[in-house]
């Protein structure tokens, strides 16, 4: 082997070593996520929009979602949420609060890149108000408590080293047309647990 050939071989080996060192961190940073039946629990806040915002203050919200990954990018689930709002209707009464309960079936699309995932979801179900205090301002009819519900949203999910767990930030818009087109938004932090093998 000539000196020139030897130098070329050493140079090629150095290049391969550099490429290998660049690929190792990329492989190490990959975090496989589990695929299967999952549960999410969220905590955040909710606020009504439009004219209903004049009669209800933003308040805390809790949410729960159960679902199943049919594919690595598609899942079906059911979701339930509740939020509490101070009713600022003209007196009397004063100091009243109203709870809004929401439940729906939905579908979710997910795009995952290593430890991060973006998702979009949407579905339909039902909503219930805990009292008729908003009937005074026309949001409800007297005695009306239930409405159809339509909801959609999206968010960002961060996969932990343990493939069964992920944290996320989600946002949702909902519309209850039976309550004088009552609508609102919810923003939440959530923890997801998935029972299943790697995607």
Rosetta blueprint (number, residue, H / E / L):
1 X L
2 X L
3 X H
4 X H
5 X H
6 X H
7 X H
8 X H
9 X H
10 X H
11 X H
12 X H
13 X H
14 X H
15 X H
16 X H
17 X H
18 X H
19 X H
20 X H
21 X H
22 X H
23 X H
24 X H
25 X H
26 X H
27 X H
28 X H
29 X H
30 X L
31 X L
32 X L
33 X L
34 X E
35 X E
36 X E
37 X E
38 X E
39 X E
40 X E
41 X E
42 X E
43 X E
44 X E
45 X E
46 X E
47 X E
48 X E
49 X L
50 X H
51 X H
52 X H
53 X H
54 X H
55 X L
56 X E
57 X L
58 X L
59 X E
60 X E
61 X E
62 X E
63 X E
64 X E
65 X E
66 X E
67 X E
68 X E
69 X E
70 X E
71 X E
72 X L
73 X L
74 X E
75 X E
76 X E
77 X E
78 X E
79 X E
80 X E
81 X E
82 X E
83 X E
84 X E
85 X E
86 X E
87 X E
88 X L
89 X L
90 X L
91 X L
92 X L
93 X L
94 X L
95 X L
96 X E
97 X E
98 X E
99 X E
100 X E
101 X E
102 X E
103 X E
104 X E
105 X E
106 X E
107 X E
108 X E
109 X E
110 X E
111 X E
112 X E
113 X E
114 X L
115 X L
116 X E
117 X E
118 X E
119 X E
120 X E
121 X E
122 X E
123 X E
124 X E
125 X E
126 X E
127 X E
128 X E
129 X E
130 X L
131 X L
132 X L
133 X H
134 X H
135 X H
136 X H
137 X H
138 X L
139 X L
140 X L
141 X L
142 X L
143 X L
144 X L
145 X L
146 X E
147 X E
148 X E
149 X E
150 X E
151 X E
152 X E
153 X E
154 X E
155 X E
156 X E
157 X E
158 X E
159 X E
160 X L
161 X L
162 X L
163 X L
164 X L
165 X E
166 X E
167 X E
168 X E
169 X E
170 X E
171 X E
172 X E
173 X E
174 X E
175 X E
176 X E
177 X L
178 X L
179 X L
180 X L
181 X L
182 X E
183 X E
184 X E
185 X E
186 X E
187 X E
188 X E
189 X E
190 X E
191 X E
192 X E
193 X E
194 X E
195 X E
196 X E
197 X E
198 X E
199 X L
